[in-house]
Amino acid sequence: MKNSIIRQLFLIPGLLFIDLIIMIVVGIVSNIFGADDLFFCTTYCNFGIVLLVLTFLFPVFMLLKFRFHHEING
């Protein structure tokens, strides 16, 4: 269990960096295609919020899955 927690602590910064790269690419591409302020204030922000929430829920889900898998299998 301790090894899994340490792995999760290294996973979160990596996922946040990937999220940053995704948001930068989406921002640049949408700006090239002429997105206006309405897009960046609504769709882009909502996409970023959803991506951030999923990023923080993924390690929690993996930790719970690991814990229940080991409780069932002994």
N, CA, C and O atoms as a Tripos MOL2 file, in Angstrom:
@<TRIPOS>MOLECULE
protein
  296   295    74     0     0
PROTEIN
NO_CHARGES

@<TRIPOS>ATOM
      1 N           0.8340   -1.1970    0.0000 N.3       1 MET1
      2 CA          0.0000    0.0000    0.0000 C.3       1 MET1
      3 C           0.8750    1.2570    0.0000 C.2       1 MET1
      4 O           0.5700    2.2350   -0.6820 O.2       1 MET1
      5 N           1.9660    1.2190    0.7720 N.am      2 LYS2
      6 CA          2.8340    2.3840    0.8510 C.3       2 LYS2
      7 C           3.4840    2.6830   -0.5020 C.2       2 LYS2
      8 O           3.6230    3.8430   -0.8890 O.2       2 LYS2
      9 N           3.8780    1.6340   -1.2110 N.am      3 ASN3
     10 CA          4.4760    1.7940   -2.5300 C.3       3 ASN3
     11 C           3.4850    2.4170   -3.5060 C.2       3 ASN3
     12 O           3.8710    3.2250   -4.3510 O.2       3 ASN3
     13 N           2.2220    2.0510   -3.3960 N.am      4 SER4
     14 CA          1.1970    2.5940   -4.2810 C.3       4 SER4
     15 C           0.9720    4.0850   -4.0290 C.2       4 SER4
     16 O           0.7700    4.8530   -4.9700 O.2       4 SER4
     17 N           1.0090    4.4860   -2.7710 N.am      5 ILE5
     18 CA          0.8220    5.9030   -2.4360 C.3       5 ILE5
     19 C           1.9860    6.7340   -2.9720 C.2       5 ILE5
     20 O           1.7800    7.8300   -3.4940 O.2       5 ILE5
     21 N           3.1900    6.2210   -2.8450 N.am      6 ILE6
     22 CA          4.3640    6.9340   -3.3680 C.3       6 ILE6
     23 C           4.2750    7.0550   -4.8790 C.2       6 ILE6
     24 O           4.6080    8.1000   -5.4390 O.2       6 ILE6
     25 N           3.8280    5.9960   -5.5460 N.am      7 ARG7
     26 CA          3.6660    6.0360   -7.0020 C.3       7 ARG7
     27 C           2.6240    7.0910   -7.3970 C.2       7 ARG7
     28 O           2.8020    7.8030   -8.3850 O.2       7 ARG7
     29 N           1.5480    7.1870   -6.6270 N.am      8 GLN8
     30 CA          0.5110    8.1750   -6.9190 C.3       8 GLN8
     31 C           1.0400    9.5950   -6.7350 C.2       8 GLN8
     32 O           0.6480   10.4990   -7.4720 O.2       8 GLN8
     33 N           1.9250    9.8000   -5.7610 N.am      9 LEU9
     34 CA          2.4930   11.1270   -5.5400 C.3       9 LEU9
     35 C           3.3590   11.5770   -6.7110 C.2       9 LEU9
     36 O           3.4680   12.7750   -6.9730 O.2       9 LEU9
     37 N           3.9740   10.6350   -7.4150 N.am     10 PHE10
     38 CA          4.7410   10.9840   -8.6060 C.3      10 PHE10
     39 C           3.8580   11.0620   -9.8480 C.2      10 PHE10
     40 O           4.2220   11.7120  -10.8280 O.2      10 PHE10
     41 N           2.7170   10.4150   -9.8130 N.am     11 LEU11
     42 CA          1.8200   10.4050  -10.9590 C.3      11 LEU11
     43 C           1.0840   11.7370  -11.1140 C.2      11 LEU11
     44 O           0.8880   12.2040  -12.2360 O.2      11 LEU11
     45 N           0.6800   12.3430  -10.0210 N.am     12 ILE12
     46 CA         -0.1130   13.5780  -10.0720 C.3      12 ILE12
     47 C           0.6330   14.7220  -10.7720 C.2      12 ILE12
     48 O           0.0510   15.3450  -11.6610 O.2      12 ILE12
     49 N           1.8880   15.0310  -10.4200 N.am     13 PRO13
     50 CA          2.5770   16.1050  -11.1590 C.3      13 PRO13
     51 C           2.7490   15.7980  -12.6430 C.2      13 PRO13
     52 O           2.6710   16.7010  -13.4760 O.2      13 PRO13
     53 N           2.9800   14.5450  -12.9740 N.am     14 GLY14
     54 CA          3.0990   14.1740  -14.3840 C.3      14 GLY14
     55 C           1.8090   14.4040  -15.1400 C.2      14 GLY14
     56 O           1.8190   14.9130  -16.2610 O.2      14 GLY14
     57 N           0.6950   14.0270  -14.5270 N.am     15 LEU15
     58 CA         -0.6040   14.2520  -15.1630 C.3      15 LEU15
     59 C          -0.9230   15.7430  -15.2780 C.2      15 LEU15
     60 O          -1.4990   16.1750  -16.2760 O.2      15 LEU15
     61 N          -0.5590   16.5220  -14.2830 N.am     16 LEU16
     62 CA         -0.7890   17.9670  -14.3570 C.3      16 LEU16
     63 C           0.0380   18.6040  -15.4660 C.2      16 LEU16
     64 O          -0.4250   19.5300  -16.1310 O.2      16 LEU16
     65 N           1.2610   18.1140  -15.6710 N.am     17 PHE17
     66 CA          2.0820   18.6210  -16.7650 C.3      17 PHE17
     67 C           1.4610   18.2820  -18.1070 C.2      17 PHE17
     68 O           1.4470   19.1150  -19.0140 O.2      17 PHE17
     69 N           0.9480   17.0680  -18.2430 N.am     18 ILE18
     70 CA          0.2750   16.6720  -19.4820 C.3      18 ILE18
     71 C          -0.9700   17.5260  -19.7080 C.2      18 ILE18
     72 O          -1.2630   17.9110  -20.8400 O.2      18 ILE18
     73 N          -1.7070   17.8250  -18.6300 N.am     19 ASP19
     74 CA         -2.8720   18.7100  -18.7440 C.3      19 ASP19
     75 C          -2.4660   20.0930  -19.2310 C.2      19 ASP19
     76 O          -3.1520   20.6950  -20.0580 O.2      19 ASP19
     77 N          -1.3560   20.5890  -18.7190 N.am     20 LEU20
     78 CA         -0.8660   21.9000  -19.1420 C.3      20 LEU20
     79 C          -0.5430   21.9030  -20.6330 C.2      20 LEU20
     80 O          -0.9000   22.8380  -21.3510 O.2      20 LEU20
     81 N           0.1230   20.8680  -21.0870 N.am     21 ILE21
     82 CA          0.4680   20.7660  -22.5110 C.3      21 ILE21
     83 C          -0.8030   20.6850  -23.3640 C.2      21 ILE21
     84 O          -0.8860   21.3190  -24.4150 O.2      21 ILE21
     85 N          -1.7910   19.9070  -22.9140 N.am     22 ILE22
     86 CA         -3.0600   19.7920  -23.6510 C.3      22 ILE22
     87 C          -3.7550   21.1430  -23.7340 C.2      22 ILE22
     88 O          -4.2470   21.5210  -24.7970 O.2      22 ILE22
     89 N          -3.8000   21.8740  -22.6210 N.am     23 MET23
     90 CA         -4.4720   23.1770  -22.6300 C.3      23 MET23
     91 C          -3.7260   24.1790  -23.5170 C.2      23 MET23
     92 O          -4.3580   24.9900  -24.1920 O.2      23 MET23
     93 N          -2.4130   24.1310  -23.5210 N.am     24 ILE24
     94 CA         -1.6430   25.0250  -24.3830 C.3      24 ILE24
     95 C          -1.9210   24.7250  -25.8530 C.2      24 ILE24
     96 O          -2.1390   25.6410  -26.6470 O.2      24 ILE24
     97 N          -1.9140   23.4440  -26.2140 N.am     25 VAL25
     98 CA         -2.1510   23.0640  -27.6100 C.3      25 VAL25
     99 C          -3.5680   23.4440  -28.0360 C.2      25 VAL25
    100 O          -3.7610   23.9800  -29.1270 O.2      25 VAL25
    101 N          -4.5510   23.1730  -27.1930 N.am     26 VAL26
    102 CA         -5.9380   23.5230  -27.5310 C.3      26 VAL26
    103 C          -6.0770   25.0390  -27.6690 C.2      26 VAL26
    104 O          -6.7670   25.5150  -28.5710 O.2      26 VAL26
    105 N          -5.4340   25.7950  -26.7930 N.am     27 GLY27
    106 CA         -5.4910   27.2540  -26.8730 C.3      27 GLY27
    107 C          -4.8550   27.8020  -28.1310 C.2      27 GLY27
    108 O          -5.4010   28.7000  -28.7710 O.2      27 GLY27
    109 N          -3.7040   27.2650  -28.4870 N.am     28 ILE28
    110 CA         -3.0050   27.7340  -29.6870 C.3      28 ILE28
    111 C          -3.8010   27.3940  -30.9470 C.2      28 ILE28
    112 O          -3.9720   28.2370  -31.8280 O.2      28 ILE28
    113 N          -4.2850   26.1490  -31.0240 N.am     29 VAL29
    114 CA         -5.0370   25.7310  -32.2090 C.3      29 VAL29
    115 C          -6.3260   26.5310  -32.3530 C.2      29 VAL29
    116 O          -6.6760   26.9600  -33.4520 O.2      29 VAL29
    117 N          -7.0250   26.7300  -31.2510 N.am     30 SER30
    118 CA         -8.2800   27.4860  -31.3340 C.3      30 SER30
    119 C          -8.0160   28.9470  -31.6750 C.2      30 SER30
    120 O          -8.8280   29.5750  -32.3550 O.2      30 SER30
    121 N          -6.9090   29.4920  -31.2210 N.am     31 ASN31
    122 CA         -6.5690   30.8680  -31.5720 C.3      31 ASN31
    123 C          -6.2120   30.9710  -33.0530 C.2      31 ASN31
    124 O          -6.5730   31.9490  -33.7080 O.2      31 ASN31
    125 N          -5.5100   29.9770  -33.5830 N.am     32 ILE32
    126 CA         -5.1740   29.9710  -35.0110 C.3      32 ILE32
    127 C          -6.4340   29.9240  -35.8650 C.2      32 ILE32
    128 O          -6.5100   30.5750  -36.9080 O.2      32 ILE32
    129 N          -7.4290   29.1460  -35.4180 N.am     33 PHE33
    130 CA         -8.6740   29.0410  -36.1760 C.3      33 PHE33
    131 C          -9.6480   30.1770  -35.8880 C.2      33 PHE33
    132 O         -10.7810   30.1540  -36.3700 O.2      33 PHE33
    133 N          -9.2270   31.1620  -35.1150 N.am     34 GLY34
    134 CA        -10.0040   32.3790  -34.9430 C.3      34 GLY34
    135 C         -11.0620   32.3400  -33.8570 C.2      34 GLY34
    136 O         -12.1100   32.9700  -33.9970 O.2      34 GLY34
    137 N         -10.8090   31.6180  -32.7850 N.am     35 ALA35
    138 CA        -11.7700   31.5990  -31.6780 C.3      35 ALA35
    139 C         -11.8080   32.9740  -31.0160 C.2      35 ALA35
    140 O         -10.7870   33.6490  -30.8930 O.2      35 ALA35
    141 N         -12.9930   33.3690  -30.5980 N.am     36 ASP36
    142 CA        -13.1500   34.6780  -29.9810 C.3      36 ASP36
    143 C         -13.1660   34.5470  -28.4560 C.2      36 ASP36
    144 O         -12.9480   33.4670  -27.9080 O.2      36 ASP36
    145 N         -13.4290   35.6720  -27.7860 N.am     37 ASP37
    146 CA        -13.4320   35.6940  -26.3230 C.3      37 ASP37
    147 C         -14.5200   34.8140  -25.7290 C.2      37 ASP37
    148 O         -14.3410   34.2530  -24.6480 O.2      37 ASP37
    149 N         -15.6340   34.6870  -26.4170 N.am     38 LEU38
    150 CA        -16.7250   33.8580  -25.9150 C.3      38 LEU38
    151 C         -16.2980   32.3990  -25.7990 C.2      38 LEU38
    152 O         -16.6580   31.7230  -24.8350 O.2      38 LEU38
    153 N         -15.5370   31.9120  -26.7690 N.am     39 PHE39
    154 CA        -15.0380   30.5380  -26.7170 C.3      39 PHE39
    155 C         -14.1150   30.3440  -25.5220 C.2      39 PHE39
    156 O         -14.2390   29.3650  -24.7860 O.2      39 PHE39
    157 N         -13.1880   31.2800  -25.3310 N.am     40 PHE40
    158 CA        -12.2200   31.1260  -24.2510 C.3      40 PHE40
    159 C         -12.8520   31.3070  -22.8800 C.2      40 PHE40
    160 O         -12.3660   30.7380  -21.9020 O.2      40 PHE40
    161 N         -13.9180   32.0830  -22.7860 N.am     41 CYS41
    162 CA        -14.5730   32.2930  -21.4930 C.3      41 CYS41
    163 C         -15.5760   31.1930  -21.1550 C.2      41 CYS41
    164 O         -15.9630   31.0610  -19.9940 O.2      41 CYS41
    165 N         -15.9990   30.4150  -22.1200 N.am     42 THR42
    166 CA        -16.9870   29.3700  -21.8370 C.3      42 THR42
    167 C         -16.4290   27.9780  -22.0860 C.2      42 THR42
    168 O         -16.1460   27.2500  -21.1350 O.2      42 THR42
    169 N         -16.2690   27.6040  -23.3190 N.am     43 THR43
    170 CA        -15.8810   26.2400  -23.6830 C.3      43 THR43
    171 C         -14.4790   25.8970  -23.1890 C.2      43 THR43
    172 O         -14.2720   24.8310  -22.6090 O.2      43 THR43
    173 N         -13.5240   26.7790  -23.4110 N.am     44 TYR44
    174 CA        -12.1410   26.5120  -23.0270 C.3      44 TYR44
    175 C         -12.0070   26.3850  -21.5090 C.2      44 TYR44
    176 O         -11.3260   25.4860  -21.0160 O.2      44 TYR44
    177 N         -12.6520   27.2800  -20.7760 N.am     45 CYS45
    178 CA        -12.5820   27.2170  -19.3090 C.3      45 CYS45
    179 C         -13.2790   25.9710  -18.7790 C.2      45 CYS45
    180 O         -12.7640   25.3190  -17.8700 O.2      45 CYS45
    181 N         -14.4280   25.6330  -19.3250 N.am     46 ASN46
    182 CA        -15.1260   24.4270  -18.8770 C.3      46 ASN46
    183 C         -14.3170   23.1740  -19.2000 C.2      46 ASN46
    184 O         -14.2720   22.2460  -18.3930 O.2      46 ASN46
    185 N         -13.6800   23.1360  -20.3640 N.am     47 PHE47
    186 CA        -12.8180   22.0060  -20.7200 C.3      47 PHE47
    187 C         -11.6580   21.8850  -19.7320 C.2      47 PHE47
    188 O         -11.3170   20.7800  -19.3120 O.2      47 PHE47
    189 N         -11.0610   22.9960  -19.3640 N.am     48 GLY48
    190 CA         -9.9580   22.9880  -18.4070 C.3      48 GLY48
    191 C         -10.3860   22.5240  -17.0280 C.2      48 GLY48
    192 O          -9.6550   21.7880  -16.3660 O.2      48 GLY48
    193 N         -11.5580   22.9430  -16.5900 N.am     49 ILE49
    194 CA        -12.0640   22.5300  -15.2840 C.3      49 ILE49
    195 C         -12.3400   21.0300  -15.2670 C.2      49 ILE49
    196 O         -11.9730   20.3400  -14.3160 O.2      49 ILE49
    197 N         -12.9830   20.5290  -16.3100 N.am     50 VAL50
    198 CA        -13.2790   19.0910  -16.3930 C.3      50 VAL50
    199 C         -11.9800   18.2880  -16.4390 C.2      50 VAL50
    200 O         -11.8660   17.2610  -15.7690 O.2      50 VAL50
    201 N         -11.0120   18.7380  -17.2110 N.am     51 LEU51
    202 CA         -9.7310   18.0490  -17.3080 C.3      51 LEU51
    203 C          -9.0100   18.0230  -15.9630 C.2      51 LEU51
    204 O          -8.4240   17.0040  -15.5980 O.2      51 LEU51
    205 N          -9.0460   19.1150  -15.2340 N.am     52 LEU52
    206 CA         -8.3990   19.1910  -13.9240 C.3      52 LEU52
    207 C          -9.0810   18.2870  -12.9040 C.2      52 LEU52
    208 O          -8.4070   17.6110  -12.1270 O.2      52 LEU52
    209 N         -10.4130   18.2690  -12.9010 N.am     53 VAL53
    210 CA        -11.1470   17.4100  -11.9700 C.3      53 VAL53
    211 C         -10.8660   15.9370  -12.2750 C.2      53 VAL53
    212 O         -10.6420   15.1440  -11.3600 O.2      53 VAL53
    213 N         -10.8780   15.5760  -13.5500 N.am     54 LEU54
    214 CA        -10.5800   14.1890  -13.9190 C.3      54 LEU54
    215 C          -9.1500   13.8050  -13.5680 C.2      54 LEU54
    216 O          -8.8820   12.6570  -13.2150 O.2      54 LEU54
    217 N          -8.2440   14.7480  -13.6620 N.am     55 THR55
    218 CA         -6.8500   14.4800  -13.3160 C.3      55 THR55
    219 C          -6.7100   14.1520  -11.8320 C.2      55 THR55
    220 O          -5.9380   13.2660  -11.4650 O.2      55 THR55
    221 N          -7.4460   14.8540  -10.9810 N.am     56 PHE56
    222 CA         -7.3510   14.5830   -9.5500 C.3      56 PHE56
    223 C          -8.1840   13.3740   -9.1320 C.2      56 PHE56
    224 O          -7.8930   12.7560   -8.1080 O.2      56 PHE56
    225 N          -9.1980   13.0310   -9.8930 N.am     57 LEU57
    226 CA         -9.9990   11.8540   -9.5580 C.3      57 LEU57
    227 C          -9.3450   10.5570  -10.0210 C.2      57 LEU57
    228 O          -9.5810    9.5080   -9.4220 O.2      57 LEU57
    229 N          -8.5390   10.6010  -11.0600 N.am     58 PHE58
    230 CA         -7.9040    9.3970  -11.5810 C.3      58 PHE58
    231 C          -7.0020    8.7100  -10.5500 C.2      58 PHE58
    232 O          -7.1360    7.5010  -10.3610 O.2      58 PHE58
    233 N          -6.0840    9.4230   -9.8720 N.am     59 PRO59
    234 CA         -5.2630    8.7370   -8.8620 C.3      59 PRO59
    235 C          -6.0860    8.2100   -7.6930 C.2      59 PRO59
    236 O          -5.7700    7.1560   -7.1420 O.2      59 PRO59
    237 N          -7.1340    8.9280   -7.3090 N.am     60 VAL60
    238 CA         -7.9990    8.4500   -6.2210 C.3      60 VAL60
    239 C          -8.6890    7.1580   -6.6510 C.2      60 VAL60
    240 O          -8.7700    6.2060   -5.8750 O.2      60 VAL60
    241 N          -9.1810    7.1270   -7.8740 N.am     61 PHE61
    242 CA         -9.8140    5.9240   -8.3970 C.3      61 PHE61
    243 C          -8.8290    4.7590   -8.4320 C.2      61 PHE61
    244 O          -9.1770    3.6450   -8.0390 O.2      61 PHE61
    245 N          -7.6120    5.0020   -8.8940 N.am     62 MET62
    246 CA         -6.6080    3.9410   -8.9660 C.3      62 MET62
    247 C          -6.2290    3.4400   -7.5780 C.2      62 MET62
    248 O          -6.0090    2.2430   -7.3930 O.2      62 MET62
    249 N          -6.1490    4.3440   -6.5990 N.am     63 LEU63
    250 CA         -5.8200    3.9480   -5.2360 C.3      63 LEU63
    251 C          -6.9280    3.0980   -4.6310 C.2      63 LEU63
    252 O          -6.6500    2.0970   -3.9700 O.2      63 LEU63
    253 N          -8.1780    3.4870   -4.8490 N.am     64 LEU64
    254 CA         -9.3000    2.7040   -4.3380 C.3      64 LEU64
    255 C          -9.3930    1.3510   -5.0280 C.2      64 LEU64
    256 O          -9.6940    0.3430   -4.3900 O.2      64 LEU64
    257 N          -9.1390    1.3290   -6.3140 N.am     65 LYS65
    258 CA         -9.1540    0.0690   -7.0590 C.3      65 LYS65
    259 C          -8.0680   -0.8720   -6.5360 C.2      65 LYS65
    260 O          -8.3090   -2.0660   -6.3600 O.2      65 LYS65
    261 N          -6.8840   -0.3360   -6.2900 N.am     66 PHE66
    262 CA         -5.7810   -1.1340   -5.7590 C.3      66 PHE66
    263 C          -6.1200   -1.6770   -4.3750 C.2      66 PHE66
    264 O          -5.8420   -2.8370   -4.0710 O.2      66 PHE66
    265 N          -6.7180   -0.8360   -3.5410 N.am     67 ARG67
    266 CA         -7.0370   -1.2410   -2.1760 C.3      67 ARG67
    267 C          -8.0990   -2.3300   -2.1550 C.2      67 ARG67
    268 O          -7.9320   -3.3340   -1.4630 O.2      67 ARG67
    269 N          -9.1840   -2.1550   -2.8930 N.am     68 PHE68
    270 CA        -10.2540   -3.1550   -2.8890 C.3      68 PHE68
    271 C          -9.8270   -4.4450   -3.5820 C.2      68 PHE68
    272 O         -10.3040   -5.5240   -3.2280 O.2      68 PHE68
    273 N          -8.9350   -4.3460   -4.5630 N.am     69 HIS69
    274 CA         -8.4430   -5.5500   -5.2330 C.3      69 HIS69
    275 C          -7.6400   -6.4140   -4.2520 C.2      69 HIS69
    276 O          -7.7410   -7.6400   -4.2710 O.2      69 HIS69
    277 N          -6.8460   -5.7660   -3.3990 N.am     70 HIS70
    278 CA         -6.0340   -6.5050   -2.4390 C.3      70 HIS70
    279 C          -6.8680   -7.0240   -1.2660 C.2      70 HIS70
    280 O          -6.5260   -8.0510   -0.6790 O.2      70 HIS70
    281 N          -7.9610   -6.3280   -0.9130 N.am     71 GLU71
    282 CA         -8.8250   -6.8220    0.1580 C.3      71 GLU71
    283 C          -9.6000   -8.0640   -0.2960 C.2      71 GLU71
    284 O          -9.8280   -8.9800    0.4940 O.2      71 GLU71
    285 N          -9.9960   -8.0890   -1.5530 N.am     72 ILE72
    286 CA        -10.7500   -9.2280   -2.0710 C.3      72 ILE72
    287 C          -9.8380  -10.4400   -2.2420 C.2      72 ILE72
    288 O         -10.2090  -11.5580   -1.8850 O.2      72 ILE72
    289 N          -8.6390  -10.2120   -2.7910 N.am     73 ASN73
    290 CA         -7.7350  -11.3230   -3.0930 C.3      73 ASN73
    291 C          -6.8390  -11.7260   -1.9230 C.2      73 ASN73
    292 O          -6.0650  -12.6760   -2.0370 O.2      73 ASN73
    293 N          -6.9340  -11.0290   -0.8260 N.am     74 GLY74
    294 CA         -6.1800  -11.4260    0.3490 C.3      74 GLY74
    295 C          -4.9450  -10.7350    0.4930 C.2      74 GLY74
    296 O          -4.2090  -10.9780    1.4490 O.2      74 GLY74
@<TRIPOS>BOND
     1     1     2 1
     2     2     3 1
     3     3     4 2
     4     3     5 am
     5     5     6 1
     6     6     7 1
     7     7     8 2
     8     7     9 am
     9     9    10 1
    10    10    11 1
    11    11    12 2
    12    11    13 am
    13    13    14 1
    14    14    15 1
    15    15    16 2
    16    15    17 am
    17    17    18 1
    18    18    19 1
    19    19    20 2
    20    19    21 am
    21    21    22 1
    22    22    23 1
    23    23    24 2
    24    23    25 am
    25    25    26 1
    26    26    27 1
    27    27    28 2
    28    27    29 am
    29    29    30 1
    30    30    31 1
    31    31    32 2
    32    31    33 am
    33    33    34 1
    34    34    35 1
    35    35    36 2
    36    35    37 am
    37    37    38 1
    38    38    39 1
    39    39    40 2
    40    39    41 am
    41    41    42 1
    42    42    43 1
    43    43    44 2
    44    43    45 am
    45    45    46 1
    46    46    47 1
    47    47    48 2
    48    47    49 am
    49    49    50 1
    50    50    51 1
    51    51    52 2
    52    51    53 am
    53    53    54 1
    54    54    55 1
    55    55    56 2
    56    55    57 am
    57    57    58 1
    58    58    59 1
    59    59    60 2
    60    59    61 am
    61    61    62 1
    62    62    63 1
    63    63    64 2
    64    63    65 am
    65    65    66 1
    66    66    67 1
    67    67    68 2
    68    67    69 am
    69    69    70 1
    70    70    71 1
    71    71    72 2
    72    71    73 am
    73    73    74 1
    74    74    75 1
    75    75    76 2
    76    75    77 am
    77    77    78 1
    78    78    79 1
    79    79    80 2
    80    79    81 am
    81    81    82 1
    82    82    83 1
    83    83    84 2
    84    83    85 am
    85    85    86 1
    86    86    87 1
    87    87    88 2
    88    87    89 am
    89    89    90 1
    90    90    91 1
    91    91    92 2
    92    91    93 am
    93    93    94 1
    94    94    95 1
    95    95    96 2
    96    95    97 am
    97    97    98 1
    98    98    99 1
    99    99   100 2
   100    99   101 am
   101   101   102 1
   102   102   103 1
   103   103   104 2
   104   103   105 am
   105   105   106 1
   106   106   107 1
   107   107   108 2
   108   107   109 am
   109   109   110 1
   110   110   111 1
   111   111   112 2
   112   111   113 am
   113   113   114 1
   114   114   115 1
   115   115   116 2
   116   115   117 am
   117   117   118 1
   118   118   119 1
   119   119   120 2
   120   119   121 am
   121   121   122 1
   122   122   123 1
   123   123   124 2
   124   123   125 am
   125   125   126 1
   126   126   127 1
   127   127   128 2
   128   127   129 am
   129   129   130 1
   130   130   131 1
   131   131   132 2
   132   131   133 am
   133   133   134 1
   134   134   135 1
   135   135   136 2
   136   135   137 am
   137   137   138 1
   138   138   139 1
   139   139   140 2
   140   139   141 am
   141   141   142 1
   142   142   143 1
   143   143   144 2
   144   143   145 am
   145   145   146 1
   146   146   147 1
   147   147   148 2
   148   147   149 am
   149   149   150 1
   150   150   151 1
   151   151   152 2
   152   151   153 am
   153   153   154 1
   154   154   155 1
   155   155   156 2
   156   155   157 am
   157   157   158 1
   158   158   159 1
   159   159   160 2
   160   159   161 am
   161   161   162 1
   162   162   163 1
   163   163   164 2
   164   163   165 am
   165   165   166 1
   166   166   167 1
   167   167   168 2
   168   167   169 am
   169   169   170 1
   170   170   171 1
   171   171   172 2
   172   171   173 am
   173   173   174 1
   174   174   175 1
   175   175   176 2
   176   175   177 am
   177   177   178 1
   178   178   179 1
   179   179   180 2
   180   179   181 am
   181   181   182 1
   182   182   183 1
   183   183   184 2
   184   183   185 am
   185   185   186 1
   186   186   187 1
   187   187   188 2
   188   187   189 am
   189   189   190 1
   190   190   191 1
   191   191   192 2
   192   191   193 am
   193   193   194 1
   194   194   195 1
   195   195   196 2
   196   195   197 am
   197   197   198 1
   198   198   199 1
   199   199   200 2
   200   199   201 am
   201   201   202 1
   202   202   203 1
   203   203   204 2
   204   203   205 am
   205   205   206 1
   206   206   207 1
   207   207   208 2
   208   207   209 am
   209   209   210 1
   210   210   211 1
   211   211   212 2
   212   211   213 am
   213   213   214 1
   214   214   215 1
   215   215   216 2
   216   215   217 am
   217   217   218 1
   218   218   219 1
   219   219   220 2
   220   219   221 am
   221   221   222 1
   222   222   223 1
   223   223   224 2
   224   223   225 am
   225   225   226 1
   226   226   227 1
   227   227   228 2
   228   227   229 am
   229   229   230 1
   230   230   231 1
   231   231   232 2
   232   231   233 am
   233   233   234 1
   234   234   235 1
   235   235   236 2
   236   235   237 am
   237   237   238 1
   238   238   239 1
   239   239   240 2
   240   239   241 am
   241   241   242 1
   242   242   243 1
   243   243   244 2
   244   243   245 am
   245   245   246 1
   246   246   247 1
   247   247   248 2
   248   247   249 am
   249   249   250 1
   250   250   251 1
   251   251   252 2
   252   251   253 am
   253   253   254 1
   254   254   255 1
   255   255   256 2
   256   255   257 am
   257   257   258 1
   258   258   259 1
   259   259   260 2
   260   259   261 am
   261   261   262 1
   262   262   263 1
   263   263   264 2
   264   263   265 am
   265   265   266 1
   266   266   267 1
   267   267   268 2
   268   267   269 am
   269   269   270 1
   270   270   271 1
   271   271   272 2
   272   271   273 am
   273   273   274 1
   274   274   275 1
   275   275   276 2
   276   275   277 am
   277   277   278 1
   278   278   279 1
   279   279   280 2
   280   279   281 am
   281   281   282 1
   282   282   283 1
   283   283   284 2
   284   283   285 am
   285   285   286 1
   286   286   287 1
   287   287   288 2
   288   287   289 am
   289   289   290 1
   290   290   291 1
   291   291   292 2
   292   291   293 am
   293   293   294 1
   294   294   295 1
   295   295   296 2
@<TRIPOS>SUBSTRUCTURE
     1 MET1         2 RESIDUE 1 A MET
     2 LYS2         6 RESIDUE 1 A LYS
     3 ASN3        10 RESIDUE 1 A ASN
     4 SER4        14 RESIDUE 1 A SER
     5 ILE5        18 RESIDUE 1 A ILE
     6 ILE6        22 RESIDUE 1 A ILE
     7 ARG7        26 RESIDUE 1 A ARG
     8 GLN8        30 RESIDUE 1 A GLN
     9 LEU9        34 RESIDUE 1 A LEU
    10 PHE10       38 RESIDUE 1 A PHE
    11 LEU11       42 RESIDUE 1 A LEU
    12 ILE12       46 RESIDUE 1 A ILE
    13 PRO13       50 RESIDUE 1 A PRO
    14 GLY14       54 RESIDUE 1 A GLY
    15 LEU15       58 RESIDUE 1 A LEU
    16 LEU16       62 RESIDUE 1 A LEU
    17 PHE17       66 RESIDUE 1 A PHE
    18 ILE18       70 RESIDUE 1 A ILE
    19 ASP19       74 RESIDUE 1 A ASP
    20 LEU20       78 RESIDUE 1 A LEU
    21 ILE21       82 RESIDUE 1 A ILE
    22 ILE22       86 RESIDUE 1 A ILE
    23 MET23       90 RESIDUE 1 A MET
    24 ILE24       94 RESIDUE 1 A ILE
    25 VAL25       98 RESIDUE 1 A VAL
    26 VAL26      102 RESIDUE 1 A VAL
    27 GLY27      106 RESIDUE 1 A GLY
    28 ILE28      110 RESIDUE 1 A ILE
    29 VAL29      114 RESIDUE 1 A VAL
    30 SER30      118 RESIDUE 1 A SER
    31 ASN31      122 RESIDUE 1 A ASN
    32 ILE32      126 RESIDUE 1 A ILE
    33 PHE33      130 RESIDUE 1 A PHE
    34 GLY34      134 RESIDUE 1 A GLY
    35 ALA35      138 RESIDUE 1 A ALA
    36 ASP36      142 RESIDUE 1 A ASP
    37 ASP37      146 RESIDUE 1 A ASP
    38 LEU38      150 RESIDUE 1 A LEU
    39 PHE39      154 RESIDUE 1 A PHE
    40 PHE40      158 RESIDUE 1 A PHE
    41 CYS41      162 RESIDUE 1 A CYS
    42 THR42      166 RESIDUE 1 A THR
    43 THR43      170 RESIDUE 1 A THR
    44 TYR44      174 RESIDUE 1 A TYR
    45 CYS45      178 RESIDUE 1 A CYS
    46 ASN46      182 RESIDUE 1 A ASN
    47 PHE47      186 RESIDUE 1 A PHE
    48 GLY48      190 RESIDUE 1 A GLY
    49 ILE49      194 RESIDUE 1 A ILE
    50 VAL50      198 RESIDUE 1 A VAL
    51 LEU51      202 RESIDUE 1 A LEU
    52 LEU52      206 RESIDUE 1 A LEU
    53 VAL53      210 RESIDUE 1 A VAL
    54 LEU54      214 RESIDUE 1 A LEU
    55 THR55      218 RESIDUE 1 A THR
    56 PHE56      222 RESIDUE 1 A PHE
    57 LEU57      226 RESIDUE 1 A LEU
    58 PHE58      230 RESIDUE 1 A PHE
    59 PRO59      234 RESIDUE 1 A PRO
    60 VAL60      238 RESIDUE 1 A VAL
    61 PHE61      242 RESIDUE 1 A PHE
    62 MET62      246 RESIDUE 1 A MET
    63 LEU63      250 RESIDUE 1 A LEU
    64 LEU64      254 RESIDUE 1 A LEU
    65 LYS65      258 RESIDUE 1 A LYS
    66 PHE66      262 RESIDUE 1 A PHE
    67 ARG67      266 RESIDUE 1 A ARG
    68 PHE68      270 RESIDUE 1 A PHE
    69 HIS69      274 RESIDUE 1 A HIS
    70 HIS70      278 RESIDUE 1 A HIS
    71 GLU71      282 RESIDUE 1 A GLU
    72 ILE72      286 RESIDUE 1 A ILE
    73 ASN73      290 RESIDUE 1 A ASN
    74 GLY74      294 RESIDUE 1 A GLY
